[in-house]
């Protein structure tokens, strides 16, 4: 692994629409939590949010965890309607 790359590492909070996407995901988690009685902490974490934000910038990357597995049918309708 070459760590001496010339391209600087971009901080996640500088990604376009980071704040809006974070708020959207947190609101979606709140809605799902109330609807299904599942804790917000189980539904979403900072890591899941960051993975989704990065994926928004590079759709060739693997799908974020909130769009796979048991979370997919919960989050997908809310995220596709934005």
C-alpha positions as CSV (number, residue, x, y, z in Angstrom):
1,X,0.0,0.0,0.0
2,X,1.5,3.3,-1.1
3,X,0.7,6.0,1.5
4,X,2.7,8.7,-0.3
5,X,0.0,9.7,-2.8
6,X,-0.1,13.2,-4.2
7,X,-3.8,13.5,-3.9
8,X,-4.9,14.9,-0.5
9,X,-7.4,12.9,1.6
10,X,-10.8,14.6,1.5
11,X,-12.6,14.9,4.8
12,X,-16.0,13.4,4.8
13,X,-17.7,16.6,6.0
14,X,-16.5,18.4,2.9
15,X,-18.3,16.1,0.5
16,X,-21.1,17.9,-1.5
17,X,-24.4,17.7,0.3
18,X,-22.9,16.0,3.4
19,X,-25.0,17.9,5.9
20,X,-28.2,17.5,3.9
21,X,-27.6,13.8,3.4
22,X,-26.8,13.2,7.1
23,X,-30.0,15.0,8.1
24,X,-32.0,13.0,5.6
25,X,-30.6,9.7,6.9
26,X,-31.2,10.6,10.5
27,X,-34.8,11.6,9.7
28,X,-35.4,8.4,7.8
29,X,-34.0,6.4,10.8
30,X,-36.4,8.3,13.1
31,X,-39.4,7.5,10.9
32,X,-38.4,3.8,10.6
33,X,-37.8,3.6,14.4
34,X,-41.2,4.9,15.2
35,X,-42.9,2.8,12.6
36,X,-41.3,-0.5,13.4
37,X,-40.2,-0.1,17.1
38,X,-36.5,-0.5,16.3
39,X,-34.0,1.7,18.0
40,X,-32.3,4.4,15.9
41,X,-28.9,3.2,17.1
42,X,-29.6,-0.3,15.6
43,X,-30.8,1.2,12.3
44,X,-28.0,3.7,11.6
45,X,-24.6,4.7,12.8
46,X,-22.0,7.4,11.8
47,X,-20.2,4.7,9.8
48,X,-23.3,3.8,7.9
49,X,-24.0,7.5,7.2
50,X,-20.4,8.1,6.0
51,X,-20.5,5.0,3.8
52,X,-23.7,6.3,2.2
53,X,-22.2,9.8,1.6
54,X,-19.1,8.3,0.0
55,X,-21.3,6.0,-2.2
56,X,-23.3,9.0,-3.4
57,X,-20.0,10.4,-4.8
58,X,-18.9,7.1,-6.4
59,X,-21.8,4.8,-7.4
60,X,-19.4,2.2,-8.6
61,X,-18.4,1.5,-5.0
62,X,-20.2,-1.3,-3.1
63,X,-23.6,-0.5,-1.9
64,X,-23.8,1.1,1.5
65,X,-25.0,-1.1,4.4
66,X,-28.3,0.8,4.7
67,X,-29.2,-0.3,1.1
68,X,-28.4,-4.0,1.7
69,X,-29.6,-6.8,4.0
70,X,-32.5,-6.2,6.3
71,X,-32.2,-2.4,6.2
72,X,-32.8,-2.2,2.5
73,X,-36.6,-2.5,2.5
74,X,-36.7,0.0,5.4
75,X,-34.5,2.7,4.0
76,X,-34.8,2.3,0.2
77,X,-38.4,3.7,-0.1
78,X,-37.5,6.8,2.0
79,X,-34.3,7.5,0.1
80,X,-35.7,6.9,-3.4
81,X,-38.5,9.4,-2.8
82,X,-36.2,12.3,-2.0
